[in-house]
Amino acid sequence: MTVNYRIQLVLADRGTLDKGSGCLNLLNSGWSWTTEAPGSGVSMCVAAIVEVPWDRCNKDLPFVLRLVTDDRKPVLDGSGADITIAQTLRVAPRAGAPAGASGVGTLLVEFPSPGLSLPPRAYYHWVAEVDSLSNDQWQVTFWVDGSPSETTST
C-alpha cells in the first residue's frame, strides 16, 4: 500500500505556531544562507507543513527531523548526539471537508540564541521523515558562511 504524504520544510529566523488554527507565523522565512553570530551559534527555526491522506488523519504519526551534512552524515551536538527532533504528529481532518479530503498539520522547531554550533563554510540539510517514510524532496538545505571576522575586504 502506498501512502502519499507531502512535506514542505521552511527555514526562518523566528516563528510561532497558532495552536488554535495550526497556522505558522514566520519572520524572515525562506532563507538558505546564514552566518554564525559572533560568539554565538546559528539561530533558526524549522517549519514543517505536512499534508496527510484522509485515512491517516486523527492517527499518531511519528515525525522526525534530522540535521545532516552535505555528505549525509549526522550533525552532532556538543555532547556527541545526533541533532534529531522526534515527535508525534496528529493531523485533524479539515472541518466540513468531504470524505477523502487530506488534512494539513504544521510543526515548528526553534533554535533560539545561542543557536546551533555549526562549522562554517558548509552546506547542511534538515531532512524529514513521517510514519517511517522518507522522500528526497522532504528536505531544506542551507549554507553556513564564515563569521564576519573571517571575511576580508580587498
C-alpha positions as CSV (number, residue, x, y, z in Angstrom):
1,M,0.0,0.0,0.0
2,T,1.3,3.4,-0.9
3,V,0.7,6.3,1.4
4,N,1.0,9.8,-0.2
5,Y,2.4,12.3,2.3
6,R,3.6,15.8,1.2
7,I,6.0,17.8,3.4
8,Q,7.4,21.2,2.9
9,L,10.2,22.5,5.1
10,V,10.9,26.2,5.5
11,L,13.7,27.9,7.4
12,A,13.1,31.2,9.2
13,D,14.8,33.4,11.7
14,R,11.9,33.1,14.2
15,G,8.4,31.7,14.3
16,T,5.3,30.9,16.3
17,L,2.6,28.3,15.9
18,D,-1.0,29.4,16.4
19,K,-2.3,26.3,18.3
20,G,-5.9,27.2,17.6
21,S,-5.7,27.4,13.8
22,G,-2.5,25.5,13.3
23,C,-1.1,28.3,11.2
24,L,2.6,29.3,11.2
25,N,3.7,32.8,11.7
26,L,7.3,33.1,10.3
27,L,9.8,36.0,10.5
28,N,12.4,36.3,7.7
29,S,11.4,32.9,6.2
30,G,12.7,31.1,3.1
31,W,16.4,31.8,3.5
32,S,19.1,29.3,2.5
33,W,22.3,31.2,3.6
34,T,23.3,32.3,7.1
35,T,26.3,33.1,9.3
36,E,27.0,32.5,13.0
37,A,26.5,35.4,15.2
38,P,29.9,36.5,16.8
39,G,30.4,34.4,19.9
40,S,27.2,32.5,19.3
41,G,25.8,29.8,17.1
42,V,23.2,29.7,14.2
43,S,19.7,30.7,15.4
44,M,16.9,29.5,13.3
45,C,13.5,27.8,13.3
46,V,12.4,25.0,11.0
47,A,8.8,25.0,10.0
48,A,7.1,21.9,8.5
49,I,3.8,21.8,6.6
50,V,2.6,18.2,6.4
51,E,-0.3,17.0,4.2
52,V,-1.6,13.6,5.1
53,P,-4.2,11.4,3.3
54,W,-7.6,11.3,4.8
55,D,-7.2,7.8,6.1
56,R,-4.1,8.9,8.2
57,C,-6.0,11.8,9.8
58,N,-6.5,11.5,13.6
59,K,-3.7,8.9,13.9
60,D,-0.5,9.3,15.8
61,L,2.3,9.6,13.1
62,P,5.9,9.6,14.1
63,F,7.7,12.7,12.7
64,V,11.4,13.1,12.7
65,L,13.7,15.9,11.6
66,R,17.4,15.2,11.2
67,L,20.2,17.6,10.6
68,V,22.8,16.2,8.3
69,T,25.9,17.4,6.4
70,D,26.2,17.6,2.6
71,D,27.5,14.1,2.5
72,R,24.5,13.0,4.6
73,K,26.4,12.3,7.9
74,P,24.6,13.3,11.1
75,V,25.4,16.6,12.6
76,L,26.4,16.2,16.3
77,D,25.6,18.4,19.2
78,G,28.1,19.4,21.9
79,S,27.5,16.1,23.7
80,G,28.1,14.0,20.6
81,A,24.5,13.1,19.9
82,D,22.8,13.4,16.5
83,I,20.8,16.6,16.2
84,T,17.4,14.9,15.7
85,I,13.9,16.1,16.6
86,A,11.4,13.3,17.0
87,Q,7.7,13.9,18.0
88,T,4.3,12.6,17.3
89,L,2.1,14.4,14.7
90,R,-1.7,14.1,14.8
91,V,-3.4,15.8,11.9
92,A,-7.1,16.5,12.2
93,P,-9.3,16.4,9.1
94,R,-10.4,19.7,7.7
95,A,-13.7,20.8,9.3
96,G,-16.6,20.4,6.8
97,A,-14.3,18.7,4.2
98,P,-15.8,15.8,2.2
99,A,-14.7,12.3,2.9
100,G,-11.4,11.6,1.2
101,A,-10.0,15.1,1.7
102,S,-6.5,15.3,3.0
103,G,-5.5,17.0,6.2
104,V,-2.8,19.5,6.9
105,G,-0.7,19.7,10.0
106,T,2.1,22.0,11.0
107,L,5.2,21.8,13.2
108,L,7.7,24.3,14.4
109,V,11.1,23.7,15.9
110,E,13.0,26.7,17.1
111,F,16.7,27.0,18.0
112,P,17.0,30.5,19.6
113,S,20.2,32.2,20.6
114,P,22.8,30.8,21.3
115,G,21.6,28.5,18.5
116,L,23.4,25.6,16.9
117,S,27.2,25.4,16.7
118,L,27.8,24.5,13.1
119,P,31.2,24.6,11.4
120,P,31.3,27.4,8.7
121,R,31.7,27.1,5.0
122,A,29.5,24.1,4.7
123,Y,26.0,23.0,3.5
124,Y,23.5,21.4,5.9
125,H,20.2,19.7,5.3
126,W,17.2,19.3,7.5
127,V,15.6,16.0,6.4
128,A,12.1,15.0,7.4
129,E,10.6,11.5,7.9
130,V,6.9,10.8,8.6
131,D,5.4,7.5,9.6
132,S,8.8,5.8,9.0
133,L,8.8,7.1,5.3
134,S,11.2,9.5,3.7
135,N,11.5,11.2,0.4
136,D,14.3,13.2,-1.2
137,Q,12.0,16.2,-1.6
138,W,11.3,16.4,2.2
139,Q,14.4,18.5,3.0
140,V,15.6,22.0,3.1
141,T,19.2,23.0,2.5
142,F,21.2,25.9,3.9
143,W,24.8,27.2,3.8
144,V,26.7,28.5,6.8
145,D,29.2,31.1,5.8
146,G,32.2,32.1,7.8
147,S,31.8,34.6,10.7
148,P,32.0,38.3,9.8
149,S,35.5,38.4,11.4
150,E,36.7,35.7,8.9
151,T,35.9,37.7,5.8
152,T,38.4,40.1,4.4
153,S,37.9,43.1,2.2
154,T,40.0,43.8,-0.8
